[in-house]
Amino acid sequence: MDKNTAAAIIHSSLFKSFVQLGIDRAAFISAWLRAHAVPHTVVDISGNKNIIVRYDSSAYNPIFKTKILVGHYDRAEGTQGANDNSAACMQLMLFAEHLVHVQDFHNIKIIFTEGEEKGAKGIRNQGAYALGTGLRKLRMDNEEIYVFDCCGRGDTLILSESGIYGRDSDKTQGLQAFHERCIGYAQRACPNRFLSLLTPYSDNAGFIAAGITAQVFTVLPAVEAGILLKNIPVPKSGRAQEPRRFFSFQKKSKTAAEELTDLVIKNKKPDPDSPLAALIPKTWQLMHTEKDAIDSLTPEAFLLMFRFLRFLETVKEP
């Protein structure tokens, strides 16, 4: 894929149809997958339709870890949701079609989820929580989840730190180990084009709450990511490999650093006249608004995601 091809995808009739208001997004994805011979099933879990792509048995080798790639297709009411989360869905749809023609095993499953936006009403309302609980019942809780959210704008792959810390030591150790392994993947897939950074929660919140290991990937413009990185709290030692300091928000007053952290992980909009508004990435401030539209997307993000997904295809971890 090159930049022109990526731009053509963004402005294609397919993508424009996908972001139209009022369409049945689950039916749209399923119909497209069916038309391109991508094997899948639609599973209703707690009232949410999850589209699960699983290939022929020859695509899987039990010696190696199974990689489950996840993107939520629901969106904020009344918005195109071009970046949140139509872009990642389109990228995963095209990747799913590509995998149909791959001869070697790749150990990849893809799930298009519903109900991510319900997480604002409580984590147990999020579709990923019910899905994660279901995966545990099916004894699939050892499979690792790669969550892709807001991957259509920018040129820098962001590996989210949200949800890793502040848990019991065993959970933190597992999440941190997966995060560090994913950093290694990013170093090889898109060198000098990635950062580890605090981000808003996504489907990972529901999966982690259900006891499933999950890592969120998103994309930001380098300038926006750099501004946030310089201002988000870091360990006193300044050592990048140490966990960032996350805060308890029980007290009535917060420092600016605590307020910024709170705004980021909960995806809150800062007051327009707040100095923190200049620190929150503009890309995130477009979320859940009518400005989350096709014209806000960039081909660089699609090209970056193409490279990263193709790299994940080659990953074989015992």
C-alpha positions in Angstrom: 0.0 0.0 0.0 1.2 3.5 -0.7 -0.2 6.9 0.3 -2.4 7.3 -2.8 -4.0 3.9 -2.2 -4.6 4.8 1.4 -6.3 8.1 0.4 -8.4 6.2 -2.1 -9.7 4.0 0.6 -10.7 7.0 2.8 -12.6 8.6 0.0 -14.0 5.4 -1.5 -17.7 4.8 -1.9 -17.4 1.8 0.4 -16.1 3.9 3.3 -18.5 6.7 2.6 -21.4 4.2 2.8 -20.0 2.7 6.0 -20.1 6.1 7.8 -23.6 7.1 6.7 -25.9 7.8 9.5 -28.6 5.3 10.3 -27.1 2.2 8.6 -27.0 -1.2 10.2 -23.3 -1.4 10.7 -23.2 -5.1 11.8 -25.2 -6.1 8.7 -22.9 -3.9 6.5 -19.7 -5.6 7.9 -21.2 -9.1 7.6 -22.4 -8.5 4.1 -19.0 -7.2 3.0 -17.1 -10.1 4.6 -19.5 -12.6 3.0 -19.0 -11.0 -0.4 -15.2 -11.4 0.0 -15.4 -15.0 1.2 -14.2 -14.2 4.7 -15.5 -16.9 7.1 -17.4 -15.4 10.0 -20.3 -15.7 12.4 -22.5 -13.1 14.1 -22.9 -13.9 17.8 -25.3 -12.1 20.1 -23.9 -11.6 23.6 -26.0 -9.7 26.1 -27.8 -7.9 23.3 -24.6 -6.9 21.5 -23.8 -8.3 18.0 -20.2 -9.5 17.7 -18.9 -10.5 14.3 -16.2 -13.1 14.8 -13.8 -14.0 11.9 -12.2 -17.4 12.2 -10.4 -19.0 9.4 -9.9 -22.7 8.4 -8.0 -24.8 10.8 -4.9 -24.7 8.6 -4.6 -21.0 9.6 -3.8 -22.0 13.2 -0.9 -23.7 14.8 -1.6 -24.6 18.5 2.1 -24.3 19.4 1.9 -20.5 19.0 -0.3 -17.9 20.7 -3.6 -16.9 19.0 -3.9 -13.2 18.3 -7.4 -11.8 18.5 -7.7 -8.4 16.8 -10.6 -6.3 17.9 -12.4 -3.2 16.7 -15.7 -1.8 17.9 -18.2 -0.8 15.2 -20.6 1.2 17.3 -20.3 4.9 17.4 -21.6 8.0 19.2 -25.2 8.7 18.1 -25.5 11.3 15.4 -21.9 11.2 14.2 -20.1 9.6 11.3 -17.6 8.1 13.7 -15.1 8.2 10.9 -12.2 7.9 13.3 -14.1 6.4 16.3 -14.2 3.7 15.1 -15.0 3.4 11.4 -11.3 3.7 10.3 -10.1 0.8 12.3 -13.1 -1.3 11.3 -12.3 -0.7 7.6 -8.6 -1.5 8.1 -9.5 -4.8 9.8 -12.1 -5.6 7.2 -9.5 -5.2 4.4 -7.0 -7.2 6.5 -9.5 -10.0 7.0 -9.9 -10.3 3.3 -6.2 -10.3 2.8 -5.8 -13.2 5.3 -8.2 -15.4 3.2 -5.4 -15.6 0.6 -2.5 -16.3 3.0 -1.1 -19.8 2.6 0.9 -20.1 5.8 -0.7 -20.2 9.3 -1.1 -16.8 11.0 -3.0 -17.6 14.2 -5.3 -14.6 13.8 -8.9 -14.1 14.7 -10.8 -10.8 14.2 -13.8 -9.6 16.2 -15.9 -6.6 15.4 -17.6 -5.7 18.7 -20.7 -3.7 19.6 -21.1 -1.8 22.9 -17.8 -0.1 23.4 -19.5 3.3 23.8 -21.7 1.9 26.5 -18.6 1.8 28.8 -19.4 5.4 29.8 -22.4 3.9 31.8 -20.2 1.5 33.7 -17.6 -1.0 32.6 -19.9 -4.0 33.1 -22.2 -2.4 30.5 -19.5 -2.5 27.9 -19.9 -5.1 25.2 -16.3 -6.2 25.7 -16.9 -7.2 29.3 -19.6 -9.7 28.3 -17.5 -10.9 25.4 -14.4 -11.3 27.7 -16.5 -13.2 30.2 -17.7 -15.4 27.3 -14.1 -16.0 26.2 -13.2 -17.1 29.7 -16.1 -19.6 29.7 -14.8 -21.0 26.4 -11.3 -21.3 27.9 -10.0 -18.7 25.4 -8.7 -16.4 28.2 -5.1 -17.3 27.4 -5.4 -15.7 23.9 -4.2 -12.1 23.7 -6.3 -9.3 22.6 -5.2 -6.4 20.3 -7.7 -3.6 20.4 -7.7 -1.0 17.6 -9.5 2.2 18.2 -9.3 5.6 16.5 -6.7 4.6 14.0 -7.5 6.9 11.1 -5.8 10.2 11.9 -2.1 10.8 12.3 1.3 9.3 11.6 2.3 7.8 15.0 1.2 4.4 16.4 0.3 4.8 20.1 0.5 1.8 22.5 -1.8 2.7 25.3 -0.6 2.4 28.9 -4.1 2.7 30.3 -5.3 -0.2 32.4 -1.9 -1.7 33.0 -1.2 -0.4 36.5 -3.0 -0.1 39.7 -4.0 -3.8 39.8 -2.8 -6.8 41.7 0.8 -7.7 41.0 0.0 -10.8 38.8 -2.4 -8.9 36.5 -0.1 -5.9 36.3 2.9 -8.2 35.4 0.9 -10.0 32.7 -0.4 -6.7 31.1 3.0 -5.1 31.4 4.8 -8.0 29.7 2.3 -8.0 26.8 2.7 -4.2 26.5 6.5 -4.5 26.3 6.2 -7.3 23.8 4.0 -5.1 21.6 6.5 -2.3 21.9 9.0 -4.7 20.3 6.6 -5.4 17.5 6.1 -1.7 16.9 9.9 -1.2 16.8 10.2 -3.6 14.0 7.0 -2.7 12.1 7.2 1.1 12.3 10.5 2.2 13.7 10.5 5.8 14.9 6.8 6.0 14.4 5.4 4.8 17.7 5.1 5.9 21.3 3.9 4.4 24.6 1.4 6.8 26.1 -1.6 7.2 28.3 -4.8 7.1 26.3 -8.6 7.0 26.8 -9.9 3.5 27.7 -11.4 1.5 24.9 -12.6 -2.1 24.7 -9.6 -3.0 26.8 -11.4 -1.8 29.9 -14.1 -4.5 29.5 -11.7 -7.2 28.6 -9.3 -6.5 31.5 -12.2 -6.3 33.9 -13.2 -9.8 32.7 -9.7 -11.1 33.3 -8.5 -11.0 29.7 -5.1 -9.6 28.7 -5.6 -6.7 26.2 -3.6 -4.0 24.6 -5.0 -0.9 22.9 -3.5 0.6 19.8 -4.4 4.0 18.4 -2.9 6.6 16.1 -2.1 10.3 16.6 -0.3 13.0 14.8 3.3 13.2 16.1 2.9 16.8 17.3 -0.2 16.1 19.3 1.3 13.0 20.9 4.5 14.8 21.7 2.7 17.6 23.5 0.8 15.1 25.7 3.9 13.0 26.4 5.7 16.1 27.7 2.9 17.0 30.1 1.5 13.7 31.3 2.9 12.5 34.7 6.0 10.3 34.7 7.9 8.5 37.4 10.1 10.7 39.5 13.2 8.8 38.3 12.3 9.7 34.7 13.0 6.1 33.6 10.7 5.4 30.7 10.4 1.7 31.5 8.9 2.4 34.9 5.1 2.7 35.2 3.7 6.2 35.0 2.1 7.6 38.2 -1.7 7.1 38.1 -3.8 8.9 40.6 -6.8 8.3 42.9 -9.5 10.9 42.3 -11.2 10.7 45.7 -10.0 14.0 47.0 -12.0 17.1 46.2 -9.2 19.1 44.6 -6.7 17.9 41.9 -3.4 19.1 40.7 -3.2 20.1 37.0 -1.3 16.8 36.4 -4.1 14.8 38.0 -6.8 16.7 36.2 -5.0 16.0 32.8 -4.7 12.3 33.6 -8.4 12.2 34.5 -9.4 13.9 31.3 -7.3 11.6 29.2 -8.3 8.2 30.6 -12.0 9.1 30.9 -12.0 10.8 27.5 -13.5 14.0 29.0 -13.7 17.3 27.1 -11.7 20.1 28.9 -13.3 23.4 29.3 -12.6 25.6 26.2 -10.8 28.2 28.3 -8.8 25.6 30.3 -5.0 25.6 29.6 -5.4 21.8 29.6 -7.3 22.1 26.3 -4.0 22.8 24.5 -2.5 19.6 25.9 -5.3 17.1 25.0 -4.8 15.8 21.4 -7.1 17.6 19.0 -7.8 14.1 17.5 -9.4 13.0 20.7 -11.3 16.2 21.1 -13.1 15.5 17.8 -14.4 12.2 19.2 -18.2 12.0 19.8 -18.7 15.2 17.8 -20.0 15.9 14.3 -16.4 16.8 13.4 -15.4 13.2 13.6 -15.9 13.0 9.8 -14.1 11.6 6.8 -12.3 14.9 6.1 -10.5 14.6 9.4 -8.8 11.4 8.4 -5.3 11.1 7.0 -3.8 8.5 4.6 -0.6 8.3 6.7 -2.7 6.6 9.4 -4.0 4.0 7.1 -0.5 3.3 5.7 0.9 3.0 9.2 -1.9 0.5 10.2 -1.4 -1.5 7.0 2.3 -2.0 7.9 1.6 -2.9 11.5 -1.2 -5.4 10.7 0.9 -7.1 8.1 3.7 -7.4 10.7 1.3 -9.0 13.2 0.5 -11.6 10.6 4.1 -12.8 10.8 4.3 -12.8 14.6 4.6 -16.3 16.1 5.0 -16.4 19.8 5.0 -19.8 21.6 
